[in-house]
Amino acid sequence: MRDRYTVVAPNLPGAGATPVDPAPIDLDSLADRVAATARSAGLERFHLVGHSVGAVVATAVAARHPNAVTSLVLHAGWVRTSPREAFMFDLWARLLQTDPALLARQLILTAMGPGFLGALDDAQFTEMAAGFTAMLDQRILGQIELDTRIDLCGAVGRITAPTLVLASADDRIIPPHHQRELAAAIHQADYLQVPGGHGLPFEDPARFFSIITEYVDKRQAQGQA
């Protein structure tokens, strides 16, 4: 997509060079910061894509800044955290503070689809576990805490951008019923379910980015017609 679009990919608090927020992350303020980042890059209107908690943030951006969002693609998003997910996110936080390697293993087994996992050998499991462990540190605890208290019930109805809600059939972190609920709450949203797990952008990046590119290209063409 970089050959045809300006791509802006902000890191959430505690990721990359973005500092940890000193207080619990406020979703509305974070959404405003994302919109401000786009404006600082010269984008007054933009297509918006989000995965997992990134989809939650993108939903909030589209609700708070409807005139700025040209189209919206949400993968593995959700409207409100249920007790099941809150329990899981609390486990993540406990494992991260105890032994990041254990959290890495738990994430691999739940984020990846059965087809992807079934094709791995012992060495590939070991390599993936090491890679996941290297990415995990306690700076992301604020993001995990934010996951536990998501409630966009009052926001989703304000979204006016054409929206594609994308679900992975084998998602065991945020199961597809959450994406169906999200699609039903957004006016005239399209819903697409594909094979794979929560980690679809990692499992099958070609499929993931082709879906996004096709949707963005279609909306771009409609906007220019």
ABEGO torsion letter per residue (X at the ends): XAAABBBBBBBBBGBEABBBBABBBBAAAAAAAAAAAAAAAGBABBBBBBBEAAAAAAAAAAAABAAABABBBBBGBBABBBAAAAAAAAAAAAAAAABAAAAAAAAAAAABBAAAAAABBAAAAAAAAAAAAAABBAAAAAAAAAAAABBAAAAAAABABBBBBBBBAABAABBAAAAAAAAAABBGBBBBBBBEBAAAAAABAAAAAAAAAAAAAAAAAAAAX
